[in-house]
Amino acid sequence: MAAKGTVTVLVSAVVCAAVVFGAVKWEDSVALPTSAGQMVDGVHHFTINEFNYRFVPTHMVWHVGEKVSLTIMNRSQSQPPIAHQFSLGRGLETRNNGFPGQPLAVGWKHDFFDNVPVTIDGQTSPIPSFSVSLEGGQKFHFTFVVPNKPGKWDYGCFLQTGQHFMNGMRGHVTILPAQGA
């Protein structure tokens, strides 16, 4: 009898894993607007979708001097939906949480948007430190010209004392030289 119960549990676990895997793949391929970036009238448009503990896409490529239009969408699947954050920077800032070898991720040492003019609702101004926090179902749109800050930059969510980042809610942007340079 114990063997029959074990088989039932294993089959249930496999079926559950297949359903979750299928839902994630469907979500990534069918349910999302294009997020790979489209060039329209000289502006490179991207959509970053925030799911529970992951971003889609997890990598983008921008060029120095190009105008980028970025839309952040919180697509939390929780009930009730949970908030997520988008911030872009370099050098992970951590703090001690009391457990050796397990620091908390709390932000970036160098914010990508430091002194970069950002346009929000038609108003443009440089912002010393910039992040977007959204409740479930909300979206936020802004534009900017990619500054001369080449290399790899990371984005992440640091809500719940960095737990979202530690659970894998992160991605990166590669900044390349200006096209034709």
N, C-alpha and C positions, 0 to 999 in steps of 0.2 A: 504494500500500500504506500509506503514512504516513497518508493521509486516513482509511482504514478503521480504523486503530488509534486515531486521534484521536476518531472517532465512538464507538467502543467505550468509550473512557475517559469521554467526556461522558455517554453513556447510563448507564454505571455510576454516575457521580457523581450524576445526577438520581435514579436509583432509590434510592441510598443516602440521599440527602437526604429523599426521600419517606418512606422507612421510619422514619428518625429523627423526622421531623415527626409522622408518624402515631403513633409510640410515645409521644411527649410529650403529644399531644392525648388519647390513650386514657388515659394515666396521670392526667392532670388531671381527666378527666370520668368515668371509669368505676371506676378502681381506688382512689379515695380516699374516706375517710369525709367526711361533710359538714364543711366547715371554715369556713363563712360565719358561724357563730355561732348557737347556739340558746339560747333562754331556757327554763330548766327550774327550777321552784320558786324563782324570783327570782334565779337565778344564770345569767350569760351564759357559755356554754361555747364554747370555740374549740379547734380542733386546728391546729397549725402543723406541716406536713410539710417536712422537710429533705431535699432531693434534692441530687445533686452540682451544686453551684454555683447553687442557687436554692431559694427558699421557696415554698410554696403554703399559704395565700394570701400575696399581697404587700401587702395592705392590709386593715386592720381599723378599726372605729370603736367606741370605748368612751366611756362617759359618766362624769363625775365622780360618785363615790359608789356606782357599781354594783359588785356582786361579780362578778369574772371568774374562771372556771375555765379554766386553760390547760394543754393537753397538747402537748408537743413530741415529735415522732416522727422519728427518723433513718431515712430510707428510701433510703439510699445504694444506688446500682445497681452500684457497682464490685465487683469480685471480686479481692481481699478488700474488703469494705465499708470506707469511710473515715469517720473521725470528723467531726462537725460541731458547731457552737456556736450558741447563741441568746443574744444580749444586746440590751438596749433602752436607747437613750440619745439624746443630742443633741450636736452639735458633734463632728465627726470628729477623732479624735486621730491624728496621723500622725508619722512619723519619716523622716529622710533615709535613702535606700537607696544613695546613691552615684551615682545617675543623675539629672541635672538635670530638674526638672519631673515626676518620677515617684516621689512619696513613698509610703511603705508605710502602709496603713490598719491601725492597731493597737488601736483601741477608741474609746470615747466620752469626751468631756470631762465630760459630765454624765450620770450613770447614772440612769435612770428610777426604779429601785427603791431609790435611796438613802433610807434611813429609812422605807421602806414596809413595813409588816408583811406577811410572806409566810407562808402556811401550807403546810407540806410534811409529809406523813405525820402529820397531826393536830397538829403542833407549829407555833406561830406566833411569829415574832420578826422585828424589823426587821433588814434586811441592808444594810450600807453599799454594797456593790457586788455585783451578782448577775448571773451568767450560767450557762447550762446547756450542758455539753459532753457529747455522747453518742457512743458507738461505734455502728457500723452495726447496725440492728435494735432498738436500745434506745428506750425512751420514758420521759418524765418528766412528772409532773403536779404542779401547784401552784395555789393560789388566793390572791386578794388583793382588796382593795377599791381601786378606781381613785382615786388621790389627786387633789387639786386642782392638777393640773399640765397645764392646757389647751394645745392646739396640736398640732403635728406632732412625733412621736417616731419615730425610725428603729430598725429592728432589723437585725442582721447577724451574719455568722460571720467571725471574725478569725483562724481557724486557718491554718496554713502561712504565718506571718508576714503575715497579711492578704490572702493570695492569693485565698481563697474570696470575700471581700468584693469585691475588685477584679474578680473574674470574674462578679459580678452576684448574689452570694448576699446579698440585702438586701430589705427591705420597710419599710413604715411603718404607724404607728398614729395615727389622729386622735383626740384627746381633746376631747370636746365638753362643754359645761356639763351639770350634772345635768338629767335629764329633768323637765319641769314647772317648771324654774327660770326 
